[in-house]
Amino acid sequence: MTKKYKNDAMAAIYETVEALQKVGVIDKKTMRHFDDACLIPVRPLSPLQIKKIREKEHVSQSVFAHYLNVTSSLISKWERGEKKPSGPSLKLLSIVEKNGISTLEV
């Protein structure tokens, strides 16, 4: 997967530190600090954005839930704003938004 950096300078710094980590000069804890500093975080999605992603893919809430490995009730709560996706679910939603639902097929 391609990493997205805040800018070109951060990309150069990150790649250098990543190489140092691979050879054992930098530990995992320090690498996590560079992840936070250099990489663009996954942006939160509004309920309307989540619904638009699903509708763009022409799938029901239950089919969408199946692809994301969550319940259809959770999809409904996301779309109503009762709950917010985070972590892996938010990342999967971002992938579907960018590349389409077919990228999640096994």
Sequence and secondary structure as in RCSB ss.txt:
>XXXX:A:sequence
MTKKYKNDAMAAIYETVEALQKVGVIDKKTMRHFDDACLIPVRPLSPLQIKKIREKEHVSQSVFAHYLNVTSSLI
SKWERGEKKPSGPSLKLLSIVEKNGISTLEV
>XXXX:A:secstr
    BSSHHHHHHHHHHHHHHHTTSS HHHHHHHHHHHB       HHHHHHHHHHTT  HHHHHHHHTS HHHH
HHHHHTSS   HHHHHHHHHHHHH GGGG  
